[in-house]
Amino acid sequence: MSEDFETADIGVEDGPAVPLPVVAVVGRPNVGKSSLVNRIIGRREAVVEDVPGVTRDRVAYDAEWQSTQFTLVDTGGWETSVSGLAAMVARQAEYAAQTADVILFVVDATVGITDADAAVTRVLRATNRPVVLAANKVDGSMQESDALELWNLGVGEPYPISALHGRGTGDLLDAVVEAFPDGDREVQEPEAEDGPPRVALLGRPNVGKSSLLNRLAGEDRVVVDSVAGTTRDAVDELIELGGKTWKFIDTAGIRRRFRALQGADYYATMRTGTALERAEVAVVLMDVSEPLAEQDIRVVEQVLEAGRGLVLAFNKWDVLEEDRRIYLEKEIDRQLARVAWAPRVNISARTGRHMEKLVPAVETSLAGWSQRIPTGQLNNWLKELVAATPPPVRGGKQPKILFATQAGAKPPQFVLFTTGFLEDNYRRFIERRLREDFGFEGSPIHISMRIREKKGGTVGRASKGSVRPDRQRRRRS
C-alpha cells in the first residue's frame, strides 16, 4: 500500500449525496446495445462495429431524458456457459445489472428469442431490478409483429425500437424513467437565486465581519463597535469588485453555546444559519491577534455541514507580532488541517491590507464548488487509481469499486458503487487524489457508497418491481 494512502489526513464528508439513477444496458452480443447507447446520449461515443464482442468493459456515460438525468452503463455481450475472455465480459455485464436501478434488456427482434436470451432473462429475474425490454432492429411497422414474440420472455412489454434510426426510443426512455426508484427522478441541488454570487461573512463575534463589509463597500454600511455582538440581522450588500457584482451578507457572530442563547441573540444566530443556506461561498474571518478558539472551528464545521464553498480570512494581520505568527501557523496546521484545501487570505479590514486577494479566493472557491467531472473521465481515472492502490481487505474479502458517478455539484458529491464496505482511510485517500488531480479547491467533497451484494439483494434503497406490461406509452421521439 502506498505511503500516500497511509498518511492521508483529509476528512471525508459522508453527506446526503443524491446519486443519479443507474441504467445498465445488457443483452447478448451484437444486438445493438452500443448503438442504442449512442442514440440515447446523442453522440457517437460507444464504439460500434458490425461484429459481435466489440464492447468488453462496463462503460458509464452521462445521459438525460425529459429533464431527468441518469447514468447509462454500456456492457459487453452477455452469454452463459462461456469461458475465457467471453466469461469475463459476461461477468462485467452481470455486475452492471446487479448494481443498476433499472436494467435495459436489448434483444434482436428480427432473430427472436434465443437460448442465450432466455438464460440471461433467468439471471435478470434474480437481480430483483425492474427490467425494460427493448426489441431492437424494428425499422418499420412491418417488423413490429416480430417484437410481439418477445412477450414470451416474461419480463414485461417489449418496446419496438430501431437504435440505428431512433424509431420508438422515446417510448422506451419514458418506460425507463418511469421505472426509476422513488426519489431518483431529479437530482436535488440548492435552489438557485437570481442575481449575483452570494458570499456570507461568518465568524465568531468581534472578529471584524462588519468592518470588512464596510471596507469592501467603501462606506459605513453597517454599524461597527468593539462590543461583541453588535450585528444581529443578516445584512445584504451589492458590491462591485473586480468588474463583477457580488452580494455580500454580513452576519451575526456565531456563539459557542447556541442552546443557552435567549431573545435577540438567539434569533440573530438563527438568521446567520439562514444566511449561510442562501450563500454559495462563506468567508470565515478569524482574529489573528488571539489564539484560534473552539468557536472558530465550530464556524468552519457549520460551513462544511451546509456544503458551501469556503475561504479562510485571517483578519487584523496588521497588528500581528512576529512571535505570535509562529504560534499561529502551528495552530492553523493543527486545528484546520481538515480544510487545508480552502483558499487562505491574510487581510486587515481596518487598513485594507491585501483586500485585492479576497475576490480571487472567492472565485476559486466558487469554481471548485460548481465543478463536475464527466462520468467517463471519472471512471477512467478511478480504474487507474484502484489498479495502483487497491482497497484494503476487509473480513477476508477485498471490496471492489464497480464504477462511480458524480451525483451532483454545489458541493461536489460522488457515489461509489462497490461490492463491500470501503474503510474511512481509503475514502480519504480517494478524496485526496481527487483534489490532487482535479482541484476542487475551496469546496467540500461528499463521498458516499452504494454497496451491492454479489447475489440477490442490495444494501440501501429498495427498487421498484418490474415494468408492468400494460404501462401506457406516452411520447415518441
Buried (B, 14 or more C-beta within 10 A) or exposed (E): EEEEBEEBEBBBBEBEBBBBBBBBBBBBBBBBBBBBBBBBBEEEBBEBEEEBBBBBBBBBBBBBBEEBBBBBBBBBBBBBEBEEEBEEBBEBBBBBBBBBBBBBBBBBBBBBBEEBBEBBBEBBBEBBBBBBBBBBBBBEEEBBEBBEBBBEBBBBBBBBBBBBBBBBBBBBBBBBBBBBBEEBBEBEBBEEEEEBBBBBBBBBBBBBBBBBBBBBBEEEBBEBEEEEBBBBBBBBBEBEBEEEEBBBBBBBBBBEEEEEBEEEBBBBBBBBBEBBEBBBBBBBBBBBBBEBBEBBBBBBEBBBEBBBBBBBBBBBBBEBEEEBEEEBEEBBEEBBEBBEBBBBBBBBBBEEBBBEBBBEBBBBBBBBBBBBBEBEEBBEBBBEBBEEBBBBEEEEEEBBBBBBBBBBBBBBBBBBBBBBBBEEBBBBBBBBBBBEEBBBBBBBBBBBBBBBEEEEEBEEEEBBEBBEEEBEEEEEB
